[in-house]
Amino acid sequence: MSRDPWRLVRDGADAVLCVDFTQARVREQAGFADLALPDNFGMWGTDEGAWETDTIPPAPVERVAGVLGYCGGGALACGLAARLGTRPPVVLFDPVAVVARTLFKQVNKSLAGLGADPVDESGFATADLAALAGALADHYAAVAGPVCAQRRIPESIAGQLCDRVSGYLHYLVRSSRATFDYDGPVLVVLSEGQKLPDALNDRPFVRMPVTTAEVLAHPAAAQAAANALLAAPDTE
């Protein structure tokens, strides 16, 4: 049974679409639920069910006041905004152009959470990101099974961990196939040390004195996003 691709993060008259892997509140980094936009902005976020197919899910509302993207969701947010046809403003928080190194980084982070060694990158072919994602997901599952069994973690929980890692890698592959091409207004919000992707070099950006994990919870980031949304002309 397929899962709902959208979750209502917060109700409001002016709908903003938020692109991220998940809207789950149990996560290491701040999510869109932590972004303190003015009360008039309602927020709909893509959830894990959005990435079960290879098409960007249609908007859950007819009128869209803006599109936001976080990290790997940046290029997907641009693609969603372009498909709407109304040129809504787009705000990207720490957007990432996904490459093979991105997948290695994320699976190694998950392995570290198990107390396991990082993967030997030389043992994985990287020409095809989808194939790489599958191989890395298999590797994680092969490591996670014994570790979870040793710690007496139920198989059902271990399976959920593996499904989450596999789903996230698939989401990153989806992002790698999207582009930042968009002919509407775009603002980029960057945390400390985060680089601006080459494809966004001509776009305005602001930098926040926080980490990537904290940027969506920073009041100044929310204010910058609100200013960009409020400055946009009515798209109706």
N, C-alpha and C positions, 0 to 999 in steps of 0.2 A: 504494500500500500504506500503510495507516494505521500510525502510530507508537504505541508503548506510551504510554498517558497517565500512567503512574506509574513512578518510578524509586526503587529501594531506596537510600536515602542512607546508612543505617547500620542494621545488624541489632540487635535487642534484643527482650526479652520483651514490653514494653508499647509497642504501636504508636501512634505519633503521626503524623498526616497534616499535611503542610506544603504550603500553597498558594502558588505563585509561578509566573511565566511559564515558567521553565526551571530545571533543577538543574545546568546546565552549569557546570563549574568555571572556564572561561575567561570572566570577566565583570569589569566594573569594580567592582561592589559585592560585599560579602560575601554568601554564600548560606547556605541552611540546613545545608549541609555544614560550615560554620564555627561553627554554634551548638553550644556544648559542654554539652549536656544530660547528666545522669547516665547511666551505661552501661546501666542497665536500660531506657532508652527507645530503642526502635527508631524510625527515621524513614523514612517514605515521602513522596516529594515529587512533586507534579504536574510533568509535563514538557511540552514543546511539543506533543506529540501529544494532550494533554488538551483543547486548544483548537481542534481540527479540526472539532468538531461544536458544536451549540448546547446541549448538555446537560452538566451537571456529571458527570464520570466517577464511577462507583460506587467505594466504598472498596475497596482491594485486600486488606483483611483483615476478618475478622468482628468482632473486638473492637478498639475504638479508645479509647485513653487520653486523647486530646486532639487538638485541631485548631489549627494555627498558620497565620497568614496574614501575608504581607509586602507592604507598599505597595498596589499595585492588587489584590492577592489578598485583601485584608481582607474585603470584602463577600462574595466568593466562598467564603471560609473559613466565614463565618457561615452561608451557604446550605447548604454541605456539612454542617456540624455539625447544622443543623436537620433535614436530611433523614435523618440517622442515627437520630433518634428516641430516643437514650439521653442526651441533654443533656450531652455531654462538655464539659470546660472548653475555652475558646477563648482564645488569646493572639494579639493583633494587633500587629505591629511596623510603626510608621509607616503606619497605614492611610490610604488616600486615597479620597475620594469622587470618582470620575472624572467630569469635565466636559470640554467642548470644549477648554478651556485646557490640560488634561492632555495631550491628543493633540498639540496644537501644540508644547508643551514637549518632548515626547519625539521628535517628528520633527525639530525644530530641533537637538536634541542629536545626533541621527544625522547631520544635514546638516553640523553643525560638525565631526564626525569626518572628513568628506570635505574639509573646508576650504571648504565652500560657504556661501552666504548663507542666512539664515533665510527662511522663507516669509513672504509678505505676507498676514497673516491676513484682511485685508479682501477678498481675492480668493477666499475659500472660504465657502460657505454652512455654517452651523453648526446648523441646526434638527434635522437627523438625524445622530446621531453615526456610524452605520454608513456613511452616504454620505460624511461627512467623512473617516472613516478610509480609505475607498477612494480618495478624491481625494488625500489626503496621501500614501498609498502610491504612487500613480501619479506624483505630483510627485517623490517621492524617487527612484523608478526612472528617471525622465527625466533627473534630475541625476546620479545615480550611474553610469549607463551611460557617458557621455562622460568623466567623471572617471576611472573605472576603466580605460577604454581608453587615456587619456592616460598613465596610470601603468603601463600594460602589465600590469594585473591581469587574469588569465584571466576569460573570460566566466562560467565556472562559479562562480568565487568571487564575482563581481559579482552573479550571480543569487542566490547564497546570502544575500548582504547584503540584497538587496531582499526576499527571502522572509522573512528574520528581522524586518525592519522591518514588513512587512505583517502578519505573524503577531502581532507584539507589539501593533500597533494594534487588531487584531481582539480580542485578549485584553482590552485596555482597554475596548473596547465591551461585551464580555461582562460585565466588572466593573461598568460603568455601569448595567446592567440588574438587577444584584443589589442587595440591601439589607443593612444591618447589623442588621436585626431578628432577634433570637435570644433565647429565653427562658432560656438557660442562663448559667453564669458566664462573664464576659469580662474579661480584663485587657488594657490597652493599654500598649505600651512605645513611648515617643516619643524620638526623637533631638533634639538641640539645634535650636531654631527650627521644629520640625515642629508644626503645629497639630492639635488634636483635632477630627475631623469633628463637625459639629453633632449628627449622629445618635448619637454616642457620648458626649455630654456628661454623661450620668448613670452612666458606667462608670468604675471605678477606673483610674488610670494612673500610670506611673512614668516619669521622664525620665532619659535617659542623656547624659553629656557627650561625645557623639560625633556624627558626621554620619550621614545615612541610609545612606550607602554602607558605614559601619562597624558599624552597630548590631547586626547578626546575629553579629558576631565579638566583641562586647564581653562579658567574663565576667559582669558584673553583669546584663546583659540575659538571658543564659542562666540565671542564678540566679533571676531574677524569674519567668521562664517555668517553671522547674522547681518553684518554690514553688507557683505556680498549679496546675500539674498534680498535684502531690502533695497539695494541700489538697482536691482534689475527691473526693467520695465515690465508692465503687465503683459503676460504672454497670451492672454485670451484674445 
